[in-house]
Amino acid sequence: MTLSAQPFVALAHTLAEASAALIRPLFRTALVVDDKADASPVTVADRDAEQAMRGLIRQAFPDHGIIGEEYGAENPQAEFVWVLDPIDGTGAFITGMPSFGTLIGLCHQGRPFLGVINQPILNERWLGGRGLGTTFNGLPVRTRPCPAVSQAALYTTAVELFHRAEDSAAFERLRQRAHLRRYGCDCYAYGLLALGHADLVCEAGLKLHDYAALAPVVEGAGGRMTDWEGRPLHIGSGDRVLAAGDAAAHADALALLAA
């Protein structure tokens, strides 16, 4: 039997609204910024938004698991696991750039199944899911054709995230071949890809909460999102992902990364 995402869509929207209500008033204010163990920044907005979403999930689906950036995992072996990143792009948030987003993902049996990118300042929301397609503020969206990397607009968050020498060299091959290169945007770049304004996003150094919500959005819009070996993403995937709006550009990019 085909599993429907519809029972979970209403909760995903509720989570987006609840987190936005806590994040929006703190944008471009004098927030205290703490550094986590990995030197990444965190604020009260990150923590409060995730706590609020966790509480709503527990109320609605007490048997579901939750994995969040700020508060770790509870019941991660459950059939359904929500994956939360309250502010993907905290660096953008604390410097006043509205290119961050709240990521709300739902995995079923370890595979991304439903995803939301919510930008609370611009009031922009992408929702994608298996059997749902992808919508942007409620309207269907599709990726655009792009048959080769040489014609592609390529995004990555920051070249510093390619920590391993082999990853840096692989990305450089891809970067040199791309038609247009843009940096920054964090999760927002994947939303632009789903809208048909960009063609490739290549990243390394990611964690589950960074990509679990993005794959359903990209794939629901007609794109592809995998690891660098072309394998579908799941809870145990590594830290390298490649998203493309066109399967041909995806294959071309994979070949360059592997070369």
Secondary structure, 3 states (H helix, E strand, C coil): CCCCCHHHHHHHHHHHHHHHHHHHHHCCCCCCCEECCCCCEECHHHHHHHHHHHHHHHHHCCCCEEEECCCEEECCCCCEEEEEEEEECHHHHHCCCCCCEEEEEEEECCEEEEEEEEECCCCEEEEEECCCEEEECCEECCCCCCCCHHHCEEEECCHHHCCCHHHHHHHHHHHHHCCEEEECCCCHHHHHHHHCCCCEEEECCCCHHHHCCHHHHHHHCCCEEEECCCCECCCCCCCCEEEECCHHHHHHHHHHHHC
